[in-house]
Amino acid sequence: MDLPEVTHFLEHVVKTSKEPLLALAQARAALTVLYRAIVGRDLGELPQPRPAGVTSPLDVLPHVTTEAIEEAVAANRRLGAGTREQLGDRTKA
């Protein structure tokens, strides 16, 4: 996938997820790791489409729960640990 397809995928994630900001953060993190570490290609700054009804990042703060933040942190840790195990010494630059 090139950047236009990645953008389309991220827009789909935002439109279809019950927790669009959490899903977007997880998808962006996964794509970054996939492309940089596995594919060996840097797509640059990935787009961050806004969910419908969100005009500012501050609009979502009342809806973000501690549980959602903890889930995102745990998912990022699992993703990072799994990638390091799969890549072995290749992650050291």
N, C-alpha and C positions, 0 to 999 in steps of 0.2 A: 504494500500500500504506500502510496505517496501522500503528501500533505493534504491534497483535496479529499482523498478517501478517508484519511484519519479524521479530518474535520467533520465529514459526513457521519462517521461512526460516533464521534463524541456528541454531535447534535442528537443523534438517535438515543444515546445513553441518557441525555438530559430530558428528552421528551418522554421516555418510556419508564423511567425509574420512579419508584415511590419516594426515594430519598435522592433526588437528582444531584445535589452538591456532593454528597458522600460518594455516590457512584461515579461522578465525574472525576473526583480526586483519585479514586482508586484506578479508574481507567487510564488517566493521564500518567500515573505512576507506573502502571504495568507497561504501557506503551513506551515510556522512556527507558525502562530497564530492558524491554524486549529489543528495541531498536539499537540502543547504545551497546549493550553487553552481548546480545545474541547475534543480531544481524550485523553489527559493526557499523552502524550508520546513525548519524545524529540528525534528527528532523528539526532541530532548533527548538524554539519556544512553541509549545503546542497550544492550539487555540483553547479558549475557555468559554464555550457558549453559555449564556445565561438561561436558566429555566424560565418558563412563562411566568409573568407576574413579578419577576425579580428585576428591579431597576438599579439596585445598589447592593453590594455585599452586605451592608448593614440590614437589609430587609430580611435576611434569613436568620440572623442571630437569635431571635426569640424562638425559632423552631429547631435549632440545633440542640440536641440533648447530650448530656454527658456520656450516655451509652453509645451514641453515634460516634462521638469523638474517640472513645476507647476502642470501638470496633475498627475505626479507620487506622488508628495507631497500631493495633494488633495486626491488622491485615498488612500494613506496610512493613512491619517487623518480619512477618512470615514470608512475605515476598522477598525481602532483602536477604533473609537467611537462606531461603531456597535457592536464590540466584547464586549466592556465594558458594554454596555446596556444589551446585551444578557446574560452575565455572572453575572452581579450584583456584589455582594460582593466577589465572588470567585476569582476576579482578584487581590484582596489584599492579599499579602503573608507576 
